[in-house]
Amino acid sequence: MLTTMAVAADLVRDAGGDDPRHGLRAIAALGRLLEQLERLHVDRARAGGWSWQEIAGELGVTKQTVHRKHGGRFRR
């Protein structure tokens, strides 16, 4: 996780720089990183017995939104 955070710090620096090419690439990479981290923590929360409502509350979205986005990985 430390490596991920170092990469994120580099991307944030690039996103705030003056070169639009580097900035746009960094923004796209940050978006992908955020999606991966969200998936990881939703999976951890579900494995820990959290409800969709609890997860949604922490993410600041509706239960339907989080279930629509992540629920398919948990169907049996």
N, C-alpha and C positions, 0 to 999 in steps of 0.2 A: 504494500500500500504506500510505503514511503516513496518508492520510485514513481508511482502514479501521481503523487502529490508534487514531486519535483517536475515532472512533465507538465502538470497543470500550471505550475508557477511559470514555467517557460512560455507556455501558450498564452497565459494572461499578459505576460510582458510583451509578447509579439502582437497580441490583439490591441494593445494600447499604443503600439508604435506608429511611426509616420508612414510606413510603406503599406499601401492598401492591399497589395498582393499577400504580404505576410499576415496582415491583420485578418483578411477574409479567410485565409487558410487556417489560421489559429482559431477563429470563431467556429468554423466547421468542425475542427478537431475537438474543441471544447464541447460542442453539442454532442458529438459521439461519445466522449468521455462521460458526460453527465448521464446519458442514456444507459451506459454500461454500469455506472455506479448506482443509478436508480434500480436497475434490474437486480443487481447484487443485494441491495438492502431490502428490496421487496421480498426477494427469495428468503433472506435471513429472517425477516419479520414473519412471513408465513410459516417457515419451519419452526419458529418460536411460538406459534399459536396465535399470532395477531389476526384480528378480523380485518376484512377489507375496509370497514369503517375506520378502524384505528389507523391503518396505513394511509387512507385518504386524508384523514385529519392532519397527519404529520406532513403530508405533501401539499396540503392546501388545495385539494381538489375534491370532487364528489366521489362517493363510493362507486358510482357507475363508471366514472372516468377511469379510475385506477383498475377496476375489475375488467373493463373492456380492453385496457392496454396490457394487463399482465395476467389476467385470469386463464388464458389459454394454456399457459405453461403448467397449470395446476389441475387441469381436468383429468379425470381418470377414465 
